[in-house]
Amino acid sequence: MQEIKDMICPFCGCLCDDITLEIEAGKIVSTDNCCTIGNAKFLGKNRLKNPIKKIDGTWTDITYEEAVDTAVEMLLDADRPLLFGWSGTHGEAQCVGVHMNEILGGVIDNTTSVCHGPSILAIQEVGHPGCTLGQVKNRADLIIYWGCNPIEAHPRHMSRYTTYADGYFLDNAFRNRKVIVVDVRETETAKVADEFIRIKPGGDYAVLSSLRAILRGKSDMIPDSVAGVSKTQLMQVADMCKTCSFGALFFGVGLTMAKGKYKNVRNAIEFVDDLNRHTKFTLTPMRGHWNVYGANEVMAWMTGYPYAVDFCRGVAFYNPGETTAIDILARKECDACMIVASDPAAHFPRACVEQLRDIPLVVIDPFETMTTTIADLQIPVAVTGIDAEGTAYRMDGIPIKVKKAMDSDYPSDTEILTRIYNKMLEVKGL
Amino acid sequence: MKFILNTGRTIRQGKFTENKLGQGYAEETSRCYIHPLDLLELGIEEGENIMVTNVTGEVVLVALADEGLPKGMVFVPYGIHCNSVISPCTHGTGMPDYKIHEVEIAPTSEDRKTPTELLEQLGGVRYAGN
């Protein structure tokens, strides 16, 4: 039995870096410090053993060489290819994806477009008053979770960085750090909050505007109730925010997927801006996929845009709502697709899944996923954090080296994408 | 009865993300949480099946009580089931309205489908080699 300490969990944007793995006969047999989800990820079984290709409606085992040739043929034959996913792989593989998209003249989009895409639109408008999670842990005496449910989606966020964490500059952090939860339903996170604000669906923008009005001394303009929240509670919360020493607002897709979308996030950022006239306050999106932040970083530094990048003009073009995966699929615009480390058949609206079914579809993923069933080709790869390594960005923008625990015969995402890319260059005579 | 559909992550849904074609994921993502008083108004008991419909599509889910929800809202964990009734319209933002969709809910005697069955309806084929 081999024990490996300080491994990185490749599941959510927390990128927990204190994981212990026990390895026996080339397999991970147990984990320590993981949450339920991370534990399941490390102990995942039933990886595909070899590439598979659908021929006349039946899956057939093929070699990696055949798989690379087929993928190249499918993507080069397309006029409007879409390369989607990327948030579940390391930065080095994302770099290859961007290069590949440039020679294909296609669209490369990551899962940001269906999680915090609207947050990025808001940040592009008014900026991002962020900080590292270490600052929050050690300094913040007030935490707001708005439209997110970390107990279910980021299970160790509260124990590592907020509610249950010690703070270097805080006395008795557990008792003195206050937590406010804002949501449309009473989640598990709301149940442990000091203050729960229940908003009517679609009421986030109005509540944020009301809090901003109170901060600016215009409380006389606020009606007795705003989107189901009493004026008394709004006044109390505004006072808690103003009088704290260091506040941190974390928000989730409750703001980005509801009515108002990026306008909600813009209002949240401006609320934090207003609070900084009274105290120190920061804002951080609760990023879902473990390296979705990295996908934004890589695409932004290589193309100028963080997601939904269209190269059909020969130069990078970005217009969320037009060049985002959901919209391209809903318009039945793309004629071939490669999915890397993502499962859109599970998470996209049915109309988009139907379009994916109708076009040549390549999947690069270690496991049989829902998208596998409607694909034409799948190439299994190593899992970053288990038998592959690379760079990932935590939800606060900190780059972290994700180590591997063992070697395997599977190629990494970077290796297989590089093989596909090199073959494309060869076929195109570049 | 009309409801607002809210979809989101649950820890059990997250736990099965590497085995989405398995029974655990199928069970979790075909759940629909409803306020107990809404269950009463619908005239169904917890554990009975419901048909969720709108202009986009329809899906059969099992109803479970959740007092944390406001009346008039239902919650379904992320997955292929709820996406049967999510419109691909993004209002020019790239993001569908995953958190706020109007749906009609009624009791049904139909059975829930597994993700594999829903995908087979779409023409999907499972790989038998593993």
Interface residues (C-beta under 8 A of the other chain):
Chain A: F11 C35 T36 I37 A40 K41 G44 K45 N46 L48 K49 I52 K54 G57 T58 W59 D61 S113 V114 G117 P118 L121 N149 I151 E152 A153 P155 V184 R185 E186 T187 A190 K191 R198 K200 P201 G202 V253 G254 T256 M257 A258 K259 K261 Y262 G288 A308 P320 G321 E322 T324 A325 I326 D327 L329 A330 D343 A345 A346 H347 F348 P349 R350 A351 C352 V353 E354 R357 F367 E368 T369 M370 T372 T373 I374 Q378
Chain B: I4 N6 G8 R9 T10 I11 G14 K15 F16 T17 E18 N19 K20 L21 T56 G57 D66 E67 G68 L69 P70 M73 F75 Y78 G79 I80 N83 S84 I86 S87 P88 C89 T90 H91 G92 T93 G94 M95 P96 D97 Y98 K99 I100 P115 T116 L119 E120 L122 G123 G124 V125 R126 Y127 A128 G129 N130
